[in-house]
Amino acid sequence: MNNPLTSKQQAMVDMWERHIAAEFEMKSIDATMDTMVEHPFVNHVPVMTGGAGAEGVRDFYRTHFLTGHPPDTKITPIARTVGEDRLVDELIHKFTHSIEMPWILPGVAPTGRHVEVAVVVVVQFEDGKIAGERIYWDQASVLAQIGLLDADKLPIAGIEASHKVVDHSSHPSNTLIHRAHRKQ
């Protein structure tokens, strides 16, 4: 059963969509910051990149984020949950690691490898604007896909993890468990 969004929830969705467009389409610091409260935060949890406060977030966007997306970057929405003061997006982030990407791969030179990773974004709102973002992804999967970790030797998944998010039947479950038992 689909419950329609309240007007407040729809306003949050609209503000979030405006924020995403400012980041990924317009690549505008000012348009991005206009969607946020006076003292926002951004926290990319796996690598602790982001910023706190207007200047910290603005500097992060200007220096590391808005310019840190390869031309083939694509974001595919999977699911969205909207609460009273939070919105949670589950998505697939795809790109070719053709440029430096300090926001997700700090200190790693471009590898030219394709990456697909499931991402969860928790967006917190205050007074109709974005107060903060906590973004989660499987960094081990990203590192395996660019060749810095060996998924055959570690209990981690590569691109197949994001494929299984899109289609739960695309890959069998428990592959890593079975692989570990075979090695014993």
QUIUR-V203992 format. One record per run of one state. SS is the DSSP state (h for helix, s for strand, l for the rest). FROM is the first residue (numbers start at 1). TO is the last residue. Records with the same first field share a line. If there is no record, write none. Layout:
SS=FROM-TO / FROM-TO
//
This chain:
l=1-6 / 27-28 / 34-35 / 45-48 / 66-73 / 83-85 / 97-113 / 127-128 / 138-138 / 146-158 / 167-174 / 184-184
h=7-26 / 29-33 / 53-65 / 139-145 / 159-166 / 175-183
s=36-44 / 49-52 / 74-82 / 86-96 / 114-126 / 129-137
//
